[in-house]
Amino acid sequence: MKKHNFSLLAALLLLPLSLMAQDKKQFTLDNLIPGGATFWDFYPEYTYCAWNDNVLMELDADNAYKVSDNKGKLLKNRETFLTKDDINSQIDQEKYGKVRSMMYCSFDYPGQPVVTVQTDKGKLQYDYKNKQVVWFGARNIGAQAEKFEKNSRNTAFVKDHNLFVRTADGTTNQLTADGSRELVYGQSVHRDEFGITEGLFWSPKGNRLAFYRMDQSMVADYPQVDIFKREATYEPDKYPMAGMTSHKVTVGIYDVQTGKTVYLKAGDPTDRYFSNISWAPDEQTVYMIELPRSQDKAELVSYDAKTGERLKVLYTETHPKYVHPVHPITFLPWNDKQFIYQSERDGYNHLYLFDVEGKELKQLTKGQFVVQELVGFNSKAKSVIIRSTEASPIRSNFYSVSVKSGKRQVLDGGEGVHSGKLSADGRYILNSWSSPKVTRRYDLVATEKVSTPQTLLDSKDPWEGYDVPEITGGTIKAADGTTDLYYRLIKPTNFDASKRYPAVVYVYGGPGIRNVEEARNYDARGWEIYMAQKGYVIYVLDNRGSCDRGFEFESCTYRHLGDEEMKDQMEGVRFLKSLPYVDADRIGVHGWSFGGFMTTNLMLTYPETFKVGVAGGPVIDWKYYEVMYGERYMDTPEENPEGYQNSSLLNKAKNLKGRLQIIIGYNDPTCVPQHSLSFLNACMEAGTQPDFFAYPGQGHNMIGISRVHLHDRITRYFEDYLK
Amino acid sequence: MKKHNFSLLAALLLLPLSLMAQDKKQFTLDNLIPGGATFWDFYPEYTYCAWNDNVLMELDADNAYKVSDNKGKLLKNRETFLTKDDINSQIDQEKYGKVRSMMYCSFDYPGQPVVTVQTDKGKLQYDYKNKQVVWFGARNIGAQAEKFEKNSRNTAFVKDHNLFVRTADGTTNQLTADGSRELVYGQSVHRDEFGITEGLFWSPKGNRLAFYRMDQSMVADYPQVDIFKREATYEPDKYPMAGMTSHKVTVGIYDVQTGKTVYLKAGDPTDRYFSNISWAPDEQTVYMIELPRSQDKAELVSYDAKTGERLKVLYTETHPKYVHPVHPITFLPWNDKQFIYQSERDGYNHLYLFDVEGKELKQLTKGQFVVQELVGFNSKAKSVIIRSTEASPIRSNFYSVSVKSGKRQVLDGGEGVHSGKLSADGRYILNSWSSPKVTRRYDLVATEKVSTPQTLLDSKDPWEGYDVPEITGGTIKAADGTTDLYYRLIKPTNFDASKRYPAVVYVYGGPGIRNVEEARNYDARGWEIYMAQKGYVIYVLDNRGSCDRGFEFESCTYRHLGDEEMKDQMEGVRFLKSLPYVDADRIGVHGWSFGGFMTTNLMLTYPETFKVGVAGGPVIDWKYYEVMYGERYMDTPEENPEGYQNSSLLNKAKNLKGRLQIIIGYNDPTCVPQHSLSFLNACMEAGTQPDFFAYPGQGHNMIGISRVHLHDRITRYFEDYLK
C-alpha cells in the first residue's frame, strides 16, 4: 500500500478516523521472523562497539571510531580512529591476507596500541601506532573447536576429533591420537548442561590448558538420517536417555612448557558430572564443581594443575531435589586468594565470597531476587558488577556491589532489561537496553558513582507506519493462590471492543527460560505481532517452573513436570476468558520444545478448553529425553516410575479431541524424533488424529527460511481451524 | 439410528419416500477397510476347499467334507470325510503335537489316502485309511524361508542367513556358512521383480535344489529406524537406487545324494538378472531367463544341473523399450521334451510351444487379449487351462486351449472375474468368481467339455440393508483419441440429481496393476463406498500405462512416467465435469505408491483442476526408486536425464496451490521416505505448504488397525477441505 492514487486518497478522507488503522502498513512474516528476507529492516537499529581500555570504540565495516574519552565521557562527534584501509595498506597482504571488516575487531591489550582483526588468512594483531604487524596466526581450516589465549598467543584446537596446541611461533603439538566420535576431546560435554558450552580452558597466562575428554563409546546411538545425500545415509548421534548408560568425562591438563598432559585424579567418572572448570590466577590450581548422577550434591573441588592430585573439597552443597551450579568460580582481580561462588542455597541465586581454603567469608548479595550475571569488577572501587531482577522479576538491571560493605547501587535507572560489556578496568559499561517505552538504547554508564547515562544511540521505532498491536504486561495469581505470575497480552490490531476474538496462548513453561520481560513490547515475538494483525488475541504467561524467580518457583515441578505448569496456564486461560473480547470457544495454544510438551499436554488434559494446538519439537515422554536435563527434573524412570507414567503423553493420546499439529525438525538432536513418532503411533492405536509435519535437515529449532515457512504453517493451522 | 422414539417415527412417516434411503444402515470404516474390527462381517461369504485327486473337499476348522464325486459332480449333501478329532485321537500327540485346524490341510499324493496337516509341532502326513502317521517333520522355528518337496519329503530352509537341507529322515545338512544380510542365500532376489517371489526351487522329484545367492555387500544401505526400541535403533536395508551399484546374483544347485553344490556357470553376474528358474522333468537341466541391466533382452538359457555348465541359449527376445518376462517355462505333463514359453512379443502376453532344443513349435494363443495365467493342464484332453481377458479387457475367464489344434473354449460362461484351482489331473476347476451381478460364487467347472457350472456356494450380499451407492462401469477415450479406457463411477448415496457433489478421483495408473474389473462392484474399494456415503462422487479410471491391455498400452509411458497417464486422467476429469451433478470446483484426487506419484503430479501439474489431494507412499523422484523396476521404465538417470528431470516432482514443488497431504509408512522399504522428505524440503524452499503424516513401523502399505486410521485420516482431509 505504498502508492495511493488520488481517488483512493480522497475516498479515505471521507472515512471515519477509526478505520484509518486499516490503512497502516501490514507486516509480512518476512518482516517479523528471523530468517525472513526483510527481517533486519524491521529490527531496531543496532551498533557494534568495543572497549579500547576505557575508551569506547564504535565499529563498522570500514572503521573503528573513537566515541568516548577515557574518563567515560562520550565525544560530541565521533572521531575516526583506525580504518580497514589503514591496516590493509600497511601489511603484506600476500602473507597475512586482507582485512574485510572492522566490525569484530578487538583491543585485547590494555596499554598497548594493538588491535586484533580477522583477515582472509587468519588472526592478525596490528600495532596501529607503529604501523606494524605484532603477530599473525594462520586460519585453522576444519577445526571442530578452537580457543586462543591472548597473553601467550597459544591456540588450542580440535581437528579430526584430536587435540592440538599451536604456540605463538606457529609450532603445533598434537596432544591426542585416539580421538573419535566415541572419544571426544576438547569439546563441550554433558550435553551442554551445567552451564558448559565448550571444552578448552586456558589458564590465565596461557601456560596450561584444561580440556574435557569424553568417552561415549558405551552410549547408545540415536539413529539420525541425512536425506540430502544421493541415497539417504545413517548419521549416528550418541544420545544417553534417562536411566540409560551415560558417558564418562575426565579433565586433562596440558602443560605447554613440558608438553605433558596429566588427568585430574577425580576418581571413577562413571555417572559423575565435572562442570564449571576454572583456574586460579597463579595457574597452579584448577577448580571444578562435581556432581553425582543424582544431581543432589555439588562439590567445589581444587586440583593441583601440575600433578592432577585432588587437593580439597572447598565447598559442598546439597538439596533433596537438585543442585544446579552453572557458574564457575571467579577470583577477585585484586585478591588472588578470594573468589566468588554463586549458589541458590537461600532460594535465589546469590554471590558468596570464599577464600582459597574454602572458608566462606560472606554472602555478598541477598534478597528475594536473582543475580542473573556476574558481569565483572571495578577493581578501583573494589566492587562487583552484576545484573539482577532486584527492581522487578521481569527486569534486568546493572548494580554495583561493594565487596567490603555489600552495598548495592543500581547503575542504569532500574527500568527495562539491560545487558552490556565492561571497559578494561570495569569503570564503564556500554549498556544496551530496552523497555516497553524504549525501543533500544545504547548508554555509556559509569560503575562507580551513579551518573546520568550518556546515550550513544537511541534507536528509532522500526515499525513506524505499520499496524502494530497494543501490547500490555500484567500479573495474575498462580494456581497456588499466592504467587504472582507475569504475562503479556496482545490485542488484535484494528481492535473492536464489541467483537469476540479467537485467542492463542503461547507457552514455554520449562526451567531456565522466561518469556515475559519488561523489554521492548514485553519481549513479544514477531509471530505474535503477525497473529495480532490476523485478528487473534495472544497471551503469554510465565508459569511456576520457569526461571529467574528463585529455586522454589522453578523447582516446584520436580518429579512431575507439567502438572503445576498446566495449572498455572489454566489460571491464565481463566483470565483470558474473563476478557469480554475473547471468544472462550476459540482458544488455541502453541509452544516449542518444553512448550511443545506443554502444548500437547494442555490439548490432551483440557480437551474441552483448547480447540487447536501447534506443538513444536515436543517432549512426549521424558524417558526419551537425555540424562542430564531429564534426570535433574525427573530423576530416573526407575526411581520415579509414577512421575514418568503420569507425565507421558503417550498415555493421554486417546484424549485428543481438538486439532493438534506436531511439528519437528526431522534431525532434531535435542528432542529426538522418537518422541513425536511414538506419539503418532499412540494416537493411531487410540484412534485419534493428530496432524504432523517434519523439516528434513533441521534440528531442534528451524533456522533460516525454514523458520519463515514454519510460522506460515503455524499461522495457517490456526486460520484453518480456530478462525 | 437404531432407536427411534415415537415422535421421530411419526415425523418420518410424513417425509417423501426418497428420503427413506437415509434410514438405511450406514457403514463405518471398521466395516469396510481391511483391518477393521468388523471387516469380515461385511465380506462376501467364502469357503476353504482342497482337491483330493478329482474329489473336491470343503474344509473348516474341524472337518474335511467330501462335496463332489470323482466325476465332477457335486453331492447333494456334503459328507464328513475326515475330522480333526479323527486324527488327533489316533496320533501320539506328545510326539507329533495336536492338529488345530483342517482349514489348510491338503491331499498331495493322488491315489494315496494321505492328508497333510499342520500340528503345533510340525507338518504331519497321515494315512486316513490305515489310521497311521506316514511322516512327520518338526517345525523349523526361526526359519527365514522354507520349501518342502512332497515326493522326496526334503525340506530346504534358511536360518541365520544360511542354507540348510533336511531330508525326510530328519538329517540336516548345512549348505553354507558365510550367509549374512550382505550375502543372502535361498531368498527372493532382484527386489521381487521379474515375477520372483522366493529363492528355493526343488527339482520335480526333490533330488536337487536350485537356490539364489545374492551378494549385496556393494549395495548402499538405506537407513531405516526402529522407533519401538527403548532407544530408537538403526535398521539398515540394502537398497540399490536407479543408476547406483546393484547386487550380484548367482544360482547354486545342491545335489541331495552327493551333498555337493555347484554354481551355474552363467558368467559375471554384475548388472545381470537371473530370473524365472525352472526344472526339466528329469531333473538334469535347469532353465532360467537372463537379462542385462538394460532389460532390453531376455535369453532363455539351459544349464547342466550336475556340472553347472551353460548348455544353450534356447530363445532370445529383444525390444528397444524392455522385455519383461515374469513366467518360468512350463513343461507339458505328457511330453517332457516340450514346454510353454510366455511372451509379449506380438503385443500381448501369449503362450508359445517350444521343444527342449529351443525350436519354436507353435504359437498356442493369439489375439488382442492377454493371457493372465497359465493355470495348468488337462492331461487327458491335452489342453492348457488359462485365464485371459479375451471376453473383455476388464474380465478374466477360464479357457481351455487344445495344444494340438489351438482351439480355445471358454469354460466359465465368459462373464465376470474368475480364479481357481485345478483338480489333480486338471479335469475340474473350483472356480471362484464375481461380477457386478454376482456377489461371489464357487462353481465346480469341467475343463474338457463345457458344462453347466455347478454351484457350491452362492454368497449372499453381505451389505443388505445398508446404504450402498450406485456403482457403474463405462469407457471413455484416452487422450490419444482412439484407445478405450475403462472406469467405474460411484454416485453418492441418497443421490439427488439436482445437487452438485464434490468428486474424488482415485488413481493408481502404473504398470502391472489395473483397478477396474468387471467383478463385484467393479472392484470398488471399501473406502470408495464410505466416501459415497459421505456425499462424494468417486471416479476410477485405468489410464494408459496400466496392465492387462497389452505391451503398447502399458509401455507408452517408457522413459517419461507420468505424462501419458496424466493426460488420460485429465480426460477422465473432463468426463467427470461433464456430469451435471459434479461440482467442477471441488475435484480431489487420491492414490498410493505409483498412485501417490500420480496424485502429487496431478496436484502440481493441474493446480487449477485439483483442489485437494492425498498422496500415499509416493514416488517423488525416480532416482530414489530401486534399480529393477525403475530402470525398466525409466532407464538410468545417466541415460535419461531429461526423463528424470521432467518427472521429478521436486521441480514442481513450487506449483502447489491446493491442499496436498503426503502420507507414508515411516519405514517404507519400497518407496523409501527419502522421496517424501525431499519433497517436503523442496516445498519449504519454494514456500509452498504440503501436509504430511507418517505411520511409524509401517511399510509401503498400512496394515491392521493403522489401515482404518489411515482411511479415517484421508476422509477427514477431504471433509476438511473439499466439502
Interface residues (C-beta under 8 A of the other chain):
Chain A: A220 D221 Y222 P223 V225 I227 F228 R230 E231 A232 T233 Y234 P236 Y239 M241 M244 Y624 Y666 V672 P673 Q674 L677 S678 L680 N681 M684 E685 G687 Q689 D691 F692 F693 A694 Y695 P696 G697 I705 S706 H709 D712 R713 R716 D720
Chain B: A220 D221 Y222 P223 V225 I227 F228 R230 E231 A232 T233 Y234 P236 Y239 M241 M244 Y624 Y666 V672 P673 Q674 L677 S678 L680 N681 M684 E685 G687 Q689 D691 F692 F693 A694 Y695 P696 G697 I705 S706 H709 D712 R713 R716 D720
